Amino acid sequence: MIRVIFIPAEDQPIEVKASPGDSLMAAAVNGGIAEIIAECGGACACGTCHCYIDESWIAKLPAPGAHEQDMIECVIDPRTESRLSCQVTLTEHHDGLIIHLPRAQH
């Protein structure tokens, strides 16, 4: 199992468990993370699964692809650490991954 720690903008961290091969979005949705809306179901078409990768983890994840980067430009408050959680596939190397959540997705 992979532990992922989601940190809401104004709340306490929430730890969820995921399996290798799960998307970060699926881990959030299955773990009840309300801030990850995921309207398109993981098709990289809406930006409502936007999150911020903790600085300590950015270099440990592959860079976003061109399509993901285009979608990130459309989210509220994009930053260099922004990712669409539907585009991050978890592996056993991501145990303890820390994700910061935006205040809003729309």
N, C-alpha and C positions, 0 to 999 in steps of 0.2 A: 504494500500500500504506500501511496505517496501522500504526504501531508502538505496541504496548501493553506497558507494563512492569509485571509482576506482582511484588510483593515479599512472599514468604512470611514468616510470623511470625518464624522463626529461621533464615533462609537468605539467600542472595544473590539479587538481582533477576534475573528471567528475562524476556527480551524476546521477544514473539511478533509475528507479522505477521498482519493481517486486511485484509479488503476493506470498502469502504463498503457499508453495509446489513447486515453481519454483526452478530449480537448479541455483546455482550461475553462472554457465556457460551460461544458457539460458538468465539470466538477462544481462550478459555482451554482448552476441551476439545480443539480441534484443535492447540493448542500444547503439549499434554501437561501442563497445570497440574493436578496431582493434588488440590489442595485444593478445586477446583471439581468437585463430584460430579455435580450436575445430574440427580438421580434422575428428575424429572418431564419431562425433555427440553425445558424452556423454557416450560412452561405456567403458571408463577407459582403452583405448587400445593404446593411442598415446602420451599423455603428453603435447599436444599443448594447453591445457587450464590451464596450470600451473600458479599459482599466489602465493602471500605471504599474509597470514592473518596478519593484524596489531596486534602487541603484546597485545594491550588492549582487543582484541577479541579472542585470542587463547583458553583461558579457557572456553569461552562461546559456543564453537563448539565441537561436538563429535570428538574424535581422528580419524585419518584416519585408514581405515581397512588395512589388510595385503596386498591385491592386490593393493590398492592405494599406499601404502608405497613402494611396489616393483616398481611401475611405477615412483614414485617421484625420486627414485635413478637414473633413466635414463634421467632426465631433465637437462637442462643447469643450473648450479648454484643452486643445491638443498640446502635448509636451514631447520632449525627446524620449521620455520613458513610456510614451503611450503605445499600447498594443490593443488589437481586437482579440479578445480571449478565445474566439472561435478559431483563430489561426495559430494558436499555440498548442502543440501536441505534447503532452506530458510524458516524461520518461522517468525511470528510477533515479536519474541524476537530478531531478527536480524536487526531491524530498526536502521539505522545509521552505519551498518557494513562498516569497512574500509579495502580495499584491495589494496595492492601494486602490481604493475605489473612488470614482468621481462623485461629486455632490448630486449630479443629474446626468441623465443620458439624452434628454431631449432639449 
